[in-house]
């Protein structure tokens, strides 16, 4: 828990920096838990739930988003306009060419 807390503090410090934050590590090391902790922090600090999209690609509910075009369109359709939005993509490596969707989204304000 101490290690995750350190990483959580780093995420908090980078909250308003316009950069893509990537969490990497070996399997079962707590990356998903860290994402959830950061999302909980955002919500507790006043971010509206509609501004946080969380997609875990191991969950079959998101099977239809394993095409980067579908992922891109889904995220766009669910953005909260005129608000800062936070997108959490867990196990994103499952989506072939996901970088295209992420880079295109990053170009938007």
N, C-alpha and C positions, 0 to 999 in steps of 0.2 A: 504494500500500500504506500510505503514511503516513496518508492520510485515513481509510481503513478502520480502521487501528489506533486512531486517535483515537475513532472511533465505538464500537469494541469496548471501549475503556476506559470510555466512558460507559455502555454496557450492563452492564459488570461492576459499576460503582458503583450501578446501579439494580436489581441482581439481586434483592434481597429486598424491594423496594418493591412493594406490591400495586397496580400499575398495568399497563395494557395498553401494551406497547411497540410502536410502529409505526415501521417503517423505510420511508421514501419516497425517491424519486429518479427521475431519468430512466432510461430503458431502458439496459441494459448498463453500469450504473454500479457494480456490485459488491454490490448488496443481497443477493442469494442467497449470495454468498461470505461476506458479513458474518454472515448467519444461520448458515451452516455453521461459521464460526470461533467464534461464540458457543456453539453446541451443543458443539463440540469442547472449548471451555473448561469448560463445565459437566461434561461427561463426565470430563475430566482432573482436575476438582476433587472427584470422588467421587459425582456424580449417577449413579444407575443408568440404563442405557440404556432400561429399561422406563418411566422417568419422562419421557422426551423423545419426543414425537410430532412427526414432521416430514412434512408433506404439501406437495408441490409440484404445483399444479393444472395445470401444463403437461404433467405426466406422465400419460399415458392410464390408468395403473393406478388413478388416483383419479377417473376419470370419473363413477363412481357417487356420488361425494360432492359433486357440483356442485349438489345441492339442499340448502338449509341445514338441513332436518330430518335428512337422511341424515348430513350432516357432524356435526351435534350428537350424534346417536346413536352414530356411530363413535367420536368422541372420548371420550364417556362410557364406552363399552364397553371402551376401552383405557386408561383412567386407572389408575394404580397407587394403590390405596387406602392411606390413612394416610401418604402421601408428598406432597411438593411436586412437582407435575407442570409440565412446560414444553411448551407447544404452539407449534410453528413452522408457520405457514401462508404458504407462498410463492405469490405470484400469486393471493391470496385474492379480488381484485376480479373474478375470473372467476365466482365463486359469487354469483348474484343474492341480494340481501338477507342476505348473510353476517353482517351486523351483529347480526341477531336471534340467531343461534347463539352468536356471541362474547359478546354481552351476557348471554345466559342462562347460559353457562358461567362467566362472571365472577361471577355471583351466588352460585355455589357456593364452599364453602371448599375 
